[in-house]
Amino acid sequence: MTCGRAKELMATAWATGEPDIDLRAHLTTCSECAGEMAQLSLLWERLGDIPAPEPSAALTARWESSLESMISARRGTSWRFSLSALWPQRPVWQVSIALTCLAVGLVVGSLQSRGGGTSEIAQLREEVASTKQLVALSLLQQQSATERLRGVDYTAKMPAMEPDVISALVQAVNRDPNVNVRLAAIEALTKVSSDPGVRRSLVSSLTTQDSPMVQAALIDYVMDARDKDAMGVLKDLTSRQDLNPLVRQRADMAVQRLTEYK
C-alpha cells in the first residue's frame, strides 16, 4: 500500500474507530504515516471529549428579556411577569428550561395549525431558529477556546446555517488562534460546501495558514467539494519551499483528483 492510499483510509479509520487490515499493516512499516495517524487520532479524541455547550450569563439575560417580550406580545396586555425569582442559577438547568419552552411552543403551534394558526407556527419557528443562532454566535465570541469549540459543535447540529453563522465559522477558520477551533470550523462548514463564496474563502485561507493539519483539512475540503477553481492556489502552495512534505503530497493528490473530475 502506498502512503497516499494510507492517508485516504485514515479518514475512514476516524469514522469507524478501527483501521482496516491493510492500513494496520502499512502503519507497522511506515513510521511517517503511523505518526500522522497518531496525531490525528489524538486530535479527534480531544474533540470528542468536549462537553455540551452551556450559555453564558449575557446570553441568559438576553433569553429572559426575549421570553418576557414574547409572553407580553402574545397576551396583548401590559402585564409583565418577572422570571428572576424562578430562574435557576445553574446553566445546565437554564438550558433545560429553555429547550423545554421551545418544545412546548412547537407542540402548541402544531395543534394551532389544525385550527388555522399557520402564521403563528411560522413565527414560532423563526423565533426558535433565531434563538439557536444567538446561542451559537455567543459561544463563538467567547475568550475561552473550549467555549468556542462548543459554539462550533452547536452550529454543526443546526439543520440549516444562517449567513451570520457561516460568516462566523469562516472567520474562525481564518483568524482563530487555536488550531482545534479552526479544524472544527472547517468540518462544520462541510454542510455548506456547495456555496461558492464559502469555498472561495477557504481556498484563500490556504495561503495564510501556518498549521500543517489545518492546511491538510482545507485541501481535503476543496477536494471533497470538487472545486476546480482551487487548482491554481494548490499548485502555488506546492511550490513553497517551507511547505510540510505531507501537505505537499496531499496538495499534489488533490490537484490530480480535481483534474480527473469532469
Summary of the structure (lengths in Angstrom):
residues: 262
radius of gyration: 22.8
end to end distance: 27.2
largest distance: 74.9
contacts: 739
relative contact order: 0.07
helix: 74%
strand: 0%
